[in-house]
Amino acid sequence: MDEELEKKACDDHLTLTKQFLATNQVENGDEIENWLNENGGFCDCEVLYNVEELLKINFK
């Protein structure tokens, strides 16, 4: 997602995140999307900046 987001600007949606979930055949995408929204991941760039940092802290 980092590489794709660098190629084009964030569209203020979860476009790349949803593509990632679909490509990896994640079945509970709606639940993940809700969790992302609750944790500051309202768009692709926020997922990468806010949520990625949150996951690093919680999974050390």
PDBQT receptor file of N, H, CA, C and O in Angstrom, charges set to zero:
ATOM      1  N   MET A   1       0.823  -1.183   0.000  1.00  0.00    +0.000 N 
ATOM      2  CA  MET A   1       0.000   0.000   0.000  1.00  0.00    +0.000 C 
ATOM      3  C   MET A   1       0.870   1.251   0.000  1.00  0.00    +0.000 C 
ATOM      4  O   MET A   1       0.527   2.245  -0.640  1.00  0.00    +0.000 OA
ATOM      5  N   ASP A   2       1.984   1.210   0.707  1.00  0.00    +0.000 N 
ATOM      6  H   ASP A   2       2.263   0.402   1.227  1.00  0.00    +0.000 HD
ATOM      7  CA  ASP A   2       2.883   2.366   0.717  1.00  0.00    +0.000 C 
ATOM      8  C   ASP A   2       3.268   2.766  -0.698  1.00  0.00    +0.000 C 
ATOM      9  O   ASP A   2       3.187   3.935  -1.072  1.00  0.00    +0.000 OA
ATOM     10  N   GLU A   3       3.687   1.781  -1.473  1.00  0.00    +0.000 N 
ATOM     11  H   GLU A   3       3.753   0.831  -1.168  1.00  0.00    +0.000 HD
ATOM     12  CA  GLU A   3       4.146   2.056  -2.842  1.00  0.00    +0.000 C 
ATOM     13  C   GLU A   3       3.013   2.597  -3.710  1.00  0.00    +0.000 C 
ATOM     14  O   GLU A   3       3.216   3.541  -4.474  1.00  0.00    +0.000 OA
ATOM     15  N   GLU A   4       1.843   2.018  -3.601  1.00  0.00    +0.000 N 
ATOM     16  H   GLU A   4       1.678   1.251  -2.981  1.00  0.00    +0.000 HD
ATOM     17  CA  GLU A   4       0.707   2.473  -4.407  1.00  0.00    +0.000 C 
ATOM     18  C   GLU A   4       0.284   3.884  -4.012  1.00  0.00    +0.000 C 
ATOM     19  O   GLU A   4      -0.070   4.690  -4.872  1.00  0.00    +0.000 OA
ATOM     20  N   LEU A   5       0.319   4.182  -2.728  1.00  0.00    +0.000 N 
ATOM     21  H   LEU A   5       0.607   3.527  -2.029  1.00  0.00    +0.000 HD
ATOM     22  CA  LEU A   5      -0.086   5.506  -2.264  1.00  0.00    +0.000 C 
ATOM     23  C   LEU A   5       0.915   6.566  -2.710  1.00  0.00    +0.000 C 
ATOM     24  O   LEU A   5       0.545   7.718  -2.934  1.00  0.00    +0.000 OA
ATOM     25  N   GLU A   6       2.179   6.177  -2.838  1.00  0.00    +0.000 N 
ATOM     26  H   GLU A   6       2.480   5.241  -2.656  1.00  0.00    +0.000 HD
ATOM     27  CA  GLU A   6       3.184   7.113  -3.328  1.00  0.00    +0.000 C 
ATOM     28  C   GLU A   6       2.950   7.462  -4.795  1.00  0.00    +0.000 C 
ATOM     29  O   GLU A   6       3.280   8.567  -5.224  1.00  0.00    +0.000 OA
ATOM     30  N   LYS A   7       2.388   6.540  -5.563  1.00  0.00    +0.000 N 
ATOM     31  H   LYS A   7       2.120   5.642  -5.214  1.00  0.00    +0.000 HD
ATOM     32  CA  LYS A   7       2.152   6.755  -6.991  1.00  0.00    +0.000 C 
ATOM     33  C   LYS A   7       1.002   7.713  -7.246  1.00  0.00    +0.000 C 
ATOM     34  O   LYS A   7       1.001   8.442  -8.238  1.00  0.00    +0.000 OA
ATOM     35  N   LYS A   8       0.019   7.712  -6.346  1.00  0.00    +0.000 N 
ATOM     36  H   LYS A   8       0.020   7.120  -5.540  1.00  0.00    +0.000 HD
ATOM     37  CA  LYS A   8      -1.137   8.600  -6.518  1.00  0.00    +0.000 C 
ATOM     38  C   LYS A   8      -1.545   9.154  -5.165  1.00  0.00    +0.000 C 
ATOM     39  O   LYS A   8      -1.269   8.557  -4.125  1.00  0.00    +0.000 OA
ATOM     40  N   ALA A   9      -2.186  10.271  -5.194  1.00  0.00    +0.000 N 
ATOM     41  H   ALA A   9      -2.410  10.756  -6.039  1.00  0.00    +0.000 HD
ATOM     42  CA  ALA A   9      -2.601  10.914  -3.951  1.00  0.00    +0.000 C 
ATOM     43  C   ALA A   9      -3.734  10.130  -3.288  1.00  0.00    +0.000 C 
ATOM     44  O   ALA A   9      -4.484   9.413  -3.950  1.00  0.00    +0.000 OA
ATOM     45  N   CYS A  10      -3.839  10.280  -1.998  1.00  0.00    +0.000 N 
ATOM     46  H   CYS A  10      -3.231  10.863  -1.459  1.00  0.00    +0.000 HD
ATOM     47  CA  CYS A  10      -4.928   9.656  -1.255  1.00  0.00    +0.000 C 
ATOM     48  C   CYS A  10      -6.249  10.246  -1.726  1.00  0.00    +0.000 C 
ATOM     49  O   CYS A  10      -6.374  11.461  -1.879  1.00  0.00    +0.000 OA
ATOM     50  N   ASP A  11      -7.229   9.387  -1.955  1.00  0.00    +0.000 N 
ATOM     51  H   ASP A  11      -7.127   8.400  -1.830  1.00  0.00    +0.000 HD
ATOM     52  CA  ASP A  11      -8.538   9.856  -2.418  1.00  0.00    +0.000 C 
ATOM     53  C   ASP A  11      -9.533  10.031  -1.266  1.00  0.00    +0.000 C 
ATOM     54  O   ASP A  11     -10.737  10.164  -1.486  1.00  0.00    +0.000 OA
ATOM     55  N   ASP A  12      -9.012  10.027  -0.039  1.00  0.00    +0.000 N 
ATOM     56  H   ASP A  12      -8.034   9.919   0.139  1.00  0.00    +0.000 HD
ATOM     57  CA  ASP A  12      -9.823  10.184   1.173  1.00  0.00    +0.000 C 
ATOM     58  C   ASP A  12     -10.833   9.055   1.360  1.00  0.00    +0.000 C 
ATOM     59  O   ASP A  12     -11.876   9.243   1.987  1.00  0.00    +0.000 OA
ATOM     60  N   HIS A  13     -10.522   7.899   0.821  1.00  0.00    +0.000 N 
ATOM     61  H   HIS A  13      -9.675   7.746   0.312  1.00  0.00    +0.000 HD
ATOM     62  CA  HIS A  13     -11.337   6.697   0.979  1.00  0.00    +0.000 C 
ATOM     63  C   HIS A  13     -10.416   5.524   1.302  1.00  0.00    +0.000 C 
ATOM     64  O   HIS A  13      -9.197   5.685   1.365  1.00  0.00    +0.000 OA
ATOM     65  N   LEU A  14     -10.981   4.383   1.501  1.00  0.00    +0.000 N 
ATOM     66  H   LEU A  14     -11.971   4.252   1.450  1.00  0.00    +0.000 HD
ATOM     67  CA  LEU A  14     -10.206   3.170   1.792  1.00  0.00    +0.000 C 
ATOM     68  C   LEU A  14     -10.007   2.329   0.524  1.00  0.00    +0.000 C 
ATOM     69  O   LEU A  14     -10.063   1.101   0.577  1.00  0.00    +0.000 OA
ATOM     70  N   THR A  15      -9.781   2.981  -0.591  1.00  0.00    +0.000 N 
ATOM     71  H   THR A  15      -9.735   3.979  -0.634  1.00  0.00    +0.000 HD
ATOM     72  CA  THR A  15      -9.675   2.302  -1.880  1.00  0.00    +0.000 C 
ATOM     73  C   THR A  15      -8.584   1.237  -1.881  1.00  0.00    +0.000 C 
ATOM     74  O   THR A  15      -8.852   0.081  -2.208  1.00  0.00    +0.000 OA
ATOM     75  N   LEU A  16      -7.366   1.609  -1.522  1.00  0.00    +0.000 N 
ATOM     76  H   LEU A  16      -7.148   2.548  -1.256  1.00  0.00    +0.000 HD
ATOM     77  CA  LEU A  16      -6.249   0.659  -1.526  1.00  0.00    +0.000 C 
ATOM     78  C   LEU A  16      -6.403  -0.391  -0.431  1.00  0.00    +0.000 C 
ATOM     79  O   LEU A  16      -6.041  -1.553  -0.618  1.00  0.00    +0.000 OA
ATOM     80  N   THR A  17      -6.934   0.020   0.693  1.00  0.00    +0.000 N 
ATOM     81  H   THR A  17      -7.228   0.964   0.845  1.00  0.00    +0.000 HD
ATOM     82  CA  THR A  17      -7.152  -0.916   1.790  1.00  0.00    +0.000 C 
ATOM     83  C   THR A  17      -8.136  -2.008   1.370  1.00  0.00    +0.000 C 
ATOM     84  O   THR A  17      -7.911  -3.191   1.623  1.00  0.00    +0.000 OA
ATOM     85  N   LYS A  18      -9.223  -1.597   0.730  1.00  0.00    +0.000 N 
ATOM     86  H   LYS A  18      -9.406  -0.635   0.525  1.00  0.00    +0.000 HD
ATOM     87  CA  LYS A  18     -10.212  -2.570   0.261  1.00  0.00    +0.000 C 
ATOM     88  C   LYS A  18      -9.621  -3.484  -0.810  1.00  0.00    +0.000 C 
ATOM     89  O   LYS A  18      -9.919  -4.678  -0.837  1.00  0.00    +0.000 OA
ATOM     90  N   GLN A  19      -8.786  -2.933  -1.690  1.00  0.00    +0.000 N 
ATOM     91  H   GLN A  19      -8.545  -1.963  -1.668  1.00  0.00    +0.000 HD
ATOM     92  CA  GLN A  19      -8.112  -3.756  -2.701  1.00  0.00    +0.000 C 
ATOM     93  C   GLN A  19      -7.207  -4.776  -2.032  1.00  0.00    +0.000 C 
ATOM     94  O   GLN A  19      -7.175  -5.939  -2.433  1.00  0.00    +0.000 OA
ATOM     95  N   PHE A  20      -6.474  -4.348  -1.016  1.00  0.00    +0.000 N 
ATOM     96  H   PHE A  20      -6.500  -3.403  -0.690  1.00  0.00    +0.000 HD
ATOM     97  CA  PHE A  20      -5.589  -5.243  -0.273  1.00  0.00    +0.000 C 
ATOM     98  C   PHE A  20      -6.379  -6.374   0.367  1.00  0.00    +0.000 C 
ATOM     99  O   PHE A  20      -5.990  -7.538   0.275  1.00  0.00    +0.000 OA
ATOM    100  N   LEU A  21      -7.474  -6.038   1.009  1.00  0.00    +0.000 N 
ATOM    101  H   LEU A  21      -7.790  -5.092   1.084  1.00  0.00    +0.000 HD
ATOM    102  CA  LEU A  21      -8.303  -7.050   1.667  1.00  0.00    +0.000 C 
ATOM    103  C   LEU A  21      -8.870  -8.038   0.652  1.00  0.00    +0.000 C 
ATOM    104  O   LEU A  21      -8.898  -9.242   0.908  1.00  0.00    +0.000 OA
ATOM    105  N   ALA A  22      -9.319  -7.540  -0.491  1.00  0.00    +0.000 N 
ATOM    106  H   ALA A  22      -9.296  -6.562  -0.699  1.00  0.00    +0.000 HD
ATOM    107  CA  ALA A  22      -9.878  -8.415  -1.528  1.00  0.00    +0.000 C 
ATOM    108  C   ALA A  22      -8.796  -9.309  -2.129  1.00  0.00    +0.000 C 
ATOM    109  O   ALA A  22      -9.018 -10.503  -2.330  1.00  0.00    +0.000 OA
ATOM    110  N   THR A  23      -7.639  -8.740  -2.414  1.00  0.00    +0.000 N 
ATOM    111  H   THR A  23      -7.459  -7.770  -2.251  1.00  0.00    +0.000 HD
ATOM    112  CA  THR A  23      -6.535  -9.504  -2.999  1.00  0.00    +0.000 C 
ATOM    113  C   THR A  23      -6.103 -10.629  -2.072  1.00  0.00    +0.000 C 
ATOM    114  O   THR A  23      -5.742 -11.715  -2.524  1.00  0.00    +0.000 OA
ATOM    115  N   ASN A  24      -6.142 -10.364  -0.783  1.00  0.00    +0.000 N 
ATOM    116  H   ASN A  24      -6.435  -9.481  -0.415  1.00  0.00    +0.000 HD
ATOM    117  CA  ASN A  24      -5.720 -11.361   0.205  1.00  0.00    +0.000 C 
ATOM    118  C   ASN A  24      -6.883 -12.185   0.726  1.00  0.00    +0.000 C 
ATOM    119  O   ASN A  24      -6.744 -12.905   1.715  1.00  0.00    +0.000 OA
ATOM    120  N   GLN A  25      -8.020 -12.084   0.069  1.00  0.00    +0.000 N 
ATOM    121  H   GLN A  25      -8.133 -11.499  -0.734  1.00  0.00    +0.000 HD
ATOM    122  CA  GLN A  25      -9.215 -12.879   0.352  1.00  0.00    +0.000 C 
ATOM    123  C   GLN A  25      -9.622 -12.832   1.826  1.00  0.00    +0.000 C 
ATOM    124  O   GLN A  25      -9.959 -13.852   2.428  1.00  0.00    +0.000 OA
ATOM    125  N   VAL A  26      -9.582 -11.646   2.380  1.00  0.00    +0.000 N 
ATOM    126  H   VAL A  26      -9.309 -10.817   1.892  1.00  0.00    +0.000 HD
ATOM    127  CA  VAL A  26     -10.011 -11.440   3.762  1.00  0.00    +0.000 C 
ATOM    128  C   VAL A  26     -11.538 -11.439   3.777  1.00  0.00    +0.000 C 
ATOM    129  O   VAL A  26     -12.175 -10.649   3.081  1.00  0.00    +0.000 OA
ATOM    130  N   GLU A  27     -12.106 -12.321   4.568  1.00  0.00    +0.000 N 
ATOM    131  H   GLU A  27     -11.588 -12.962   5.134  1.00  0.00    +0.000 HD
ATOM    132  CA  GLU A  27     -13.556 -12.508   4.569  1.00  0.00    +0.000 C 
ATOM    133  C   GLU A  27     -14.301 -11.527   5.466  1.00  0.00    +0.000 C 
ATOM    134  O   GLU A  27     -15.469 -11.238   5.209  1.00  0.00    +0.000 OA
ATOM    135  N   ASN A  28     -13.670 -11.016   6.494  1.00  0.00    +0.000 N 
ATOM    136  H   ASN A  28     -12.721 -11.252   6.703  1.00  0.00    +0.000 HD
ATOM    137  CA  ASN A  28     -14.346 -10.114   7.433  1.00  0.00    +0.000 C 
ATOM    138  C   ASN A  28     -13.951  -8.658   7.173  1.00  0.00    +0.000 C 
ATOM    139  O   ASN A  28     -13.666  -7.905   8.104  1.00  0.00    +0.000 OA
ATOM    140  N   GLY A  29     -13.940  -8.277   5.901  1.00  0.00    +0.000 N 
ATOM    141  H   GLY A  29     -14.171  -8.888   5.145  1.00  0.00    +0.000 HD
ATOM    142  CA  GLY A  29     -13.538  -6.931   5.509  1.00  0.00    +0.000 C 
ATOM    143  C   GLY A  29     -14.361  -5.831   6.149  1.00  0.00    +0.000 C 
ATOM    144  O   GLY A  29     -13.825  -4.778   6.492  1.00  0.00    +0.000 OA
ATOM    145  N   ASP A  30     -15.664  -6.059   6.317  1.00  0.00    +0.000 N 
ATOM    146  H   ASP A  30     -16.100  -6.915   6.038  1.00  0.00    +0.000 HD
ATOM    147  CA  ASP A  30     -16.519  -5.046   6.946  1.00  0.00    +0.000 C 
ATOM    148  C   ASP A  30     -16.112  -4.816   8.398  1.00  0.00    +0.000 C 
ATOM    149  O   ASP A  30     -16.081  -3.679   8.868  1.00  0.00    +0.000 OA
ATOM    150  N   GLU A  31     -15.805  -5.881   9.094  1.00  0.00    +0.000 N 
ATOM    151  H   GLU A  31     -15.830  -6.805   8.713  1.00  0.00    +0.000 HD
ATOM    152  CA  GLU A  31     -15.362  -5.758  10.490  1.00  0.00    +0.000 C 
ATOM    153  C   GLU A  31     -14.041  -5.014  10.571  1.00  0.00    +0.000 C 
ATOM    154  O   GLU A  31     -13.845  -4.168  11.444  1.00  0.00    +0.000 OA
ATOM    155  N   ILE A  32     -13.147  -5.330   9.666  1.00  0.00    +0.000 N 
ATOM    156  H   ILE A  32     -13.305  -6.017   8.957  1.00  0.00    +0.000 HD
ATOM    157  CA  ILE A  32     -11.845  -4.661   9.642  1.00  0.00    +0.000 C 
ATOM    158  C   ILE A  32     -12.021  -3.186   9.316  1.00  0.00    +0.000 C 
ATOM    159  O   ILE A  32     -11.385  -2.333   9.935  1.00  0.00    +0.000 OA
ATOM    160  N   GLU A  33     -12.872  -2.882   8.357  1.00  0.00    +0.000 N 
ATOM    161  H   GLU A  33     -13.389  -3.575   7.854  1.00  0.00    +0.000 HD
ATOM    162  CA  GLU A  33     -13.131  -1.495   8.001  1.00  0.00    +0.000 C 
ATOM    163  C   GLU A  33     -13.709  -0.724   9.187  1.00  0.00    +0.000 C 
ATOM    164  O   GLU A  33     -13.321   0.420   9.424  1.00  0.00    +0.000 OA
ATOM    165  N   ASN A  34     -14.620  -1.326   9.926  1.00  0.00    +0.000 N 
ATOM    166  H   ASN A  34     -14.935  -2.256   9.734  1.00  0.00    +0.000 HD
ATOM    167  CA  ASN A  34     -15.169  -0.684  11.133  1.00  0.00    +0.000 C 
ATOM    168  C   ASN A  34     -14.078  -0.444  12.166  1.00  0.00    +0.000 C 
ATOM    169  O   ASN A  34     -14.019   0.628  12.769  1.00  0.00    +0.000 OA
ATOM    170  N   TRP A  35     -13.207  -1.439  12.377  1.00  0.00    +0.000 N 
ATOM    171  H   TRP A  35     -13.255  -2.309  11.888  1.00  0.00    +0.000 HD
ATOM    172  CA  TRP A  35     -12.113  -1.297  13.341  1.00  0.00    +0.000 C 
ATOM    173  C   TRP A  35     -11.169  -0.181  12.906  1.00  0.00    +0.000 C 
ATOM    174  O   TRP A  35     -10.729   0.623  13.728  1.00  0.00    +0.000 OA
ATOM    175  N   LEU A  36     -10.863  -0.135  11.625  1.00  0.00    +0.000 N 
ATOM    176  H   LEU A  36     -11.220  -0.789  10.957  1.00  0.00    +0.000 HD
ATOM    177  CA  LEU A  36      -9.978   0.916  11.121  1.00  0.00    +0.000 C 
ATOM    178  C   LEU A  36     -10.579   2.291  11.386  1.00  0.00    +0.000 C 
ATOM    179  O   LEU A  36      -9.886   3.197  11.849  1.00  0.00    +0.000 OA
ATOM    180  N   ASN A  37     -11.867   2.445  11.094  1.00  0.00    +0.000 N 
ATOM    181  H   ASN A  37     -12.430   1.708  10.719  1.00  0.00    +0.000 HD
ATOM    182  CA  ASN A  37     -12.538   3.726  11.327  1.00  0.00    +0.000 C 
ATOM    183  C   ASN A  37     -12.512   4.110  12.798  1.00  0.00    +0.000 C 
ATOM    184  O   ASN A  37     -12.331   5.283  13.125  1.00  0.00    +0.000 OA
ATOM    185  N   GLU A  38     -12.687   3.151  13.680  1.00  0.00    +0.000 N 
ATOM    186  H   GLU A  38     -12.833   2.198  13.414  1.00  0.00    +0.000 HD
ATOM    187  CA  GLU A  38     -12.680   3.413  15.123  1.00  0.00    +0.000 C 
ATOM    188  C   GLU A  38     -11.289   3.770  15.635  1.00  0.00    +0.000 C 
ATOM    189  O   GLU A  38     -11.147   4.344  16.715  1.00  0.00    +0.000 OA
ATOM    190  N   ASN A  39     -10.252   3.424  14.848  1.00  0.00    +0.000 N 
ATOM    191  H   ASN A  39     -10.367   2.958  13.971  1.00  0.00    +0.000 HD
ATOM    192  CA  ASN A  39      -8.881   3.649  15.298  1.00  0.00    +0.000 C 
ATOM    193  C   ASN A  39      -8.123   4.634  14.424  1.00  0.00    +0.000 C 
ATOM    194  O   ASN A  39      -6.896   4.582  14.340  1.00  0.00    +0.000 OA
ATOM    195  N   GLY A  40      -8.852   5.530  13.774  1.00  0.00    +0.000 N 
ATOM    196  H   GLY A  40      -9.849   5.572  13.842  1.00  0.00    +0.000 HD
ATOM    197  CA  GLY A  40      -8.212   6.609  13.029  1.00  0.00    +0.000 C 
ATOM    198  C   GLY A  40      -7.877   6.285  11.591  1.00  0.00    +0.000 C 
ATOM    199  O   GLY A  40      -7.194   7.072  10.935  1.00  0.00    +0.000 OA
ATOM    200  N   GLY A  41      -8.331   5.157  11.076  1.00  0.00    +0.000 N 
ATOM    201  H   GLY A  41      -8.885   4.518  11.609  1.00  0.00    +0.000 HD
ATOM    202  CA  GLY A  41      -8.040   4.773   9.696  1.00  0.00    +0.000 C 
ATOM    203  C   GLY A  41      -9.205   5.062   8.777  1.00  0.00    +0.000 C 
ATOM    204  O   GLY A  41      -9.844   4.138   8.275  1.00  0.00    +0.000 OA
ATOM    205  N   PHE A  42      -9.493   6.341   8.550  1.00  0.00    +0.000 N 
ATOM    206  H   PHE A  42      -8.974   7.092   8.958  1.00  0.00    +0.000 HD
ATOM    207  CA  PHE A  42     -10.652   6.729   7.751  1.00  0.00    +0.000 C 
ATOM    208  C   PHE A  42     -10.383   6.704   6.252  1.00  0.00    +0.000 C 
ATOM    209  O   PHE A  42     -11.318   6.670   5.452  1.00  0.00    +0.000 OA
ATOM    210  N   CYS A  43      -9.109   6.720   5.870  1.00  0.00    +0.000 N 
ATOM    211  H   CYS A  43      -8.349   6.748   6.520  1.00  0.00    +0.000 HD
ATOM    212  CA  CYS A  43      -8.717   6.662   4.462  1.00  0.00    +0.000 C 
ATOM    213  C   CYS A  43      -7.372   5.937   4.390  1.00  0.00    +0.000 C 
ATOM    214  O   CYS A  43      -6.765   5.644   5.420  1.00  0.00    +0.000 OA
ATOM    215  N   ASP A  44      -6.916   5.653   3.185  1.00  0.00    +0.000 N 
ATOM    216  H   ASP A  44      -7.409   5.891   2.348  1.00  0.00    +0.000 HD
ATOM    217  CA  ASP A  44      -5.690   4.868   3.024  1.00  0.00    +0.000 C 
ATOM    218  C   ASP A  44      -4.483   5.499   3.704  1.00  0.00    +0.000 C 
ATOM    219  O   ASP A  44      -3.708   4.800   4.356  1.00  0.00    +0.000 OA
ATOM    220  N   CYS A  45      -4.314   6.811   3.563  1.00  0.00    +0.000 N 
ATOM    221  H   CYS A  45      -4.944   7.379   3.033  1.00  0.00    +0.000 HD
ATOM    222  CA  CYS A  45      -3.130   7.422   4.177  1.00  0.00    +0.000 C 
ATOM    223  C   CYS A  45      -3.219   7.375   5.704  1.00  0.00    +0.000 C 
ATOM    224  O   CYS A  45      -2.199   7.222   6.376  1.00  0.00    +0.000 OA
ATOM    225  N   GLU A  46      -4.418   7.504   6.251  1.00  0.00    +0.000 N 
ATOM    226  H   GLU A  46      -5.246   7.628   5.705  1.00  0.00    +0.000 HD
ATOM    227  CA  GLU A  46      -4.576   7.412   7.701  1.00  0.00    +0.000 C 
ATOM    228  C   GLU A  46      -4.350   5.985   8.197  1.00  0.00    +0.000 C 
ATOM    229  O   GLU A  46      -3.836   5.783   9.297  1.00  0.00    +0.000 OA
ATOM    230  N   VAL A  47      -4.732   5.001   7.392  1.00  0.00    +0.000 N 
ATOM    231  H   VAL A  47      -5.150   5.164   6.499  1.00  0.00    +0.000 HD
ATOM    232  CA  VAL A  47      -4.450   3.607   7.753  1.00  0.00    +0.000 C 
ATOM    233  C   VAL A  47      -2.944   3.427   7.870  1.00  0.00    +0.000 C 
ATOM    234  O   VAL A  47      -2.455   2.843   8.837  1.00  0.00    +0.000 OA
ATOM    235  N   LEU A  48      -2.217   3.925   6.891  1.00  0.00    +0.000 N 
ATOM    236  H   LEU A  48      -2.614   4.400   6.105  1.00  0.00    +0.000 HD
ATOM    237  CA  LEU A  48      -0.771   3.751   6.906  1.00  0.00    +0.000 C 
ATOM    238  C   LEU A  48      -0.094   4.536   8.010  1.00  0.00    +0.000 C 
ATOM    239  O   LEU A  48       0.866   4.047   8.605  1.00  0.00    +0.000 OA
ATOM    240  N   TYR A  49      -0.561   5.733   8.301  1.00  0.00    +0.000 N 
ATOM    241  H   TYR A  49      -1.341   6.131   7.818  1.00  0.00    +0.000 HD
ATOM    242  CA  TYR A  49       0.116   6.568   9.282  1.00  0.00    +0.000 C 
ATOM    243  C   TYR A  49      -0.360   6.322  10.706  1.00  0.00    +0.000 C 
ATOM    244  O   TYR A  49       0.463   6.155  11.605  1.00  0.00    +0.000 OA
ATOM    245  N   ASN A  50      -1.651   6.296  10.928  1.00  0.00    +0.000 N 
ATOM    246  H   ASN A  50      -2.320   6.432  10.198  1.00  0.00    +0.000 HD
ATOM    247  CA  ASN A  50      -2.178   6.152  12.288  1.00  0.00    +0.000 C 
ATOM    248  C   ASN A  50      -2.280   4.706  12.739  1.00  0.00    +0.000 C 
ATOM    249  O   ASN A  50      -1.770   4.340  13.798  1.00  0.00    +0.000 OA
ATOM    250  N   VAL A  51      -2.929   3.899  11.946  1.00  0.00    +0.000 N 
ATOM    251  H   VAL A  51      -3.344   4.197  11.086  1.00  0.00    +0.000 HD
ATOM    252  CA  VAL A  51      -3.201   2.527  12.358  1.00  0.00    +0.000 C 
ATOM    253  C   VAL A  51      -1.934   1.688  12.350  1.00  0.00    +0.000 C 
ATOM    254  O   VAL A  51      -1.737   0.859  13.239  1.00  0.00    +0.000 OA
ATOM    255  N   GLU A  52      -1.080   1.889  11.370  1.00  0.00    +0.000 N 
ATOM    256  H   GLU A  52      -1.240   2.563  10.648  1.00  0.00    +0.000 HD
ATOM    257  CA  GLU A  52       0.180   1.144  11.332  1.00  0.00    +0.000 C 
ATOM    258  C   GLU A  52       0.974   1.401  12.605  1.00  0.00    +0.000 C 
ATOM    259  O   GLU A  52       1.545   0.473  13.178  1.00  0.00    +0.000 OA
ATOM    260  N   GLU A  53       1.015   2.633  13.044  1.00  0.00    +0.000 N 
ATOM    261  H   GLU A  53       0.551   3.386  12.579  1.00  0.00    +0.000 HD
ATOM    262  CA  GLU A  53       1.723   2.981  14.275  1.00  0.00    +0.000 C 
ATOM    263  C   GLU A  53       1.062   2.329  15.485  1.00  0.00    +0.000 C 
ATOM    264  O   GLU A  53       1.754   1.829  16.372  1.00  0.00    +0.000 OA
ATOM    265  N   LEU A  54      -0.252   2.328  15.532  1.00  0.00    +0.000 N 
ATOM    266  H   LEU A  54      -0.815   2.734  14.812  1.00  0.00    +0.000 HD
ATOM    267  CA  LEU A  54      -1.000   1.690  16.609  1.00  0.00    +0.000 C 
ATOM    268  C   LEU A  54      -0.695   0.202  16.672  1.00  0.00    +0.000 C 
ATOM    269  O   LEU A  54      -0.514  -0.350  17.757  1.00  0.00    +0.000 OA
ATOM    270  N   LEU A  55      -0.636  -0.446  15.522  1.00  0.00    +0.000 N 
ATOM    271  H   LEU A  55      -0.783   0.003  14.641  1.00  0.00    +0.000 HD
ATOM    272  CA  LEU A  55      -0.337  -1.878  15.491  1.00  0.00    +0.000 C 
ATOM    273  C   LEU A  55       1.089  -2.163  15.956  1.00  0.00    +0.000 C 
ATOM    274  O   LEU A  55       1.324  -3.165  16.632  1.00  0.00    +0.000 OA
ATOM    275  N   LYS A  56       2.028  -1.316  15.614  1.00  0.00    +0.000 N 
ATOM    276  H   LYS A  56       1.837  -0.502  15.066  1.00  0.00    +0.000 HD
ATOM    277  CA  LYS A  56       3.412  -1.494  16.062  1.00  0.00    +0.000 C 
ATOM    278  C   LYS A  56       3.483  -1.450  17.578  1.00  0.00    +0.000 C 
ATOM    279  O   LYS A  56       4.190  -2.250  18.191  1.00  0.00    +0.000 OA
ATOM    280  N   ILE A  57       2.758  -0.524  18.186  1.00  0.00    +0.000 N 
ATOM    281  H   ILE A  57       2.184   0.126  17.688  1.00  0.00    +0.000 HD
ATOM    282  CA  ILE A  57       2.776  -0.376  19.642  1.00  0.00    +0.000 C 
ATOM    283  C   ILE A  57       2.144  -1.587  20.317  1.00  0.00    +0.000 C 
ATOM    284  O   ILE A  57       2.664  -2.081  21.317  1.00  0.00    +0.000 OA
ATOM    285  N   ASN A  58       1.041  -2.061  19.785  1.00  0.00    +0.000 N 
ATOM    286  H   ASN A  58       0.618  -1.659  18.972  1.00  0.00    +0.000 HD
ATOM    287  CA  ASN A  58       0.300  -3.158  20.411  1.00  0.00    +0.000 C 
ATOM    288  C   ASN A  58       0.923  -4.532  20.187  1.00  0.00    +0.000 C 
ATOM    289  O   ASN A  58       0.636  -5.459  20.945  1.00  0.00    +0.000 OA
ATOM    290  N   PHE A  59       1.757  -4.688  19.179  1.00  0.00    +0.000 N 
ATOM    291  H   PHE A  59       1.991  -3.936  18.563  1.00  0.00    +0.000 HD
ATOM    292  CA  PHE A  59       2.306  -6.006  18.873  1.00  0.00    +0.000 C 
ATOM    293  C   PHE A  59       3.811  -6.093  19.084  1.00  0.00    +0.000 C 
ATOM    294  O   PHE A  59       4.474  -6.932  18.474  1.00  0.00    +0.000 OA
ATOM    295  N   LYS A  60       4.350  -5.244  19.931  1.00  0.00    +0.000 N 
ATOM    296  H   LYS A  60       3.811  -4.562  20.426  1.00  0.00    +0.000 HD
ATOM    297  CA  LYS A  60       5.784  -5.325  20.266  1.00  0.00    +0.000 C 
ATOM    298  C   LYS A  60       6.053  -6.504  21.130  1.00  0.00    +0.000 C 
ATOM    299  O   LYS A  60       7.198  -6.739  21.515  1.00  0.00    +0.000 OA
TER     300      LYS A  60
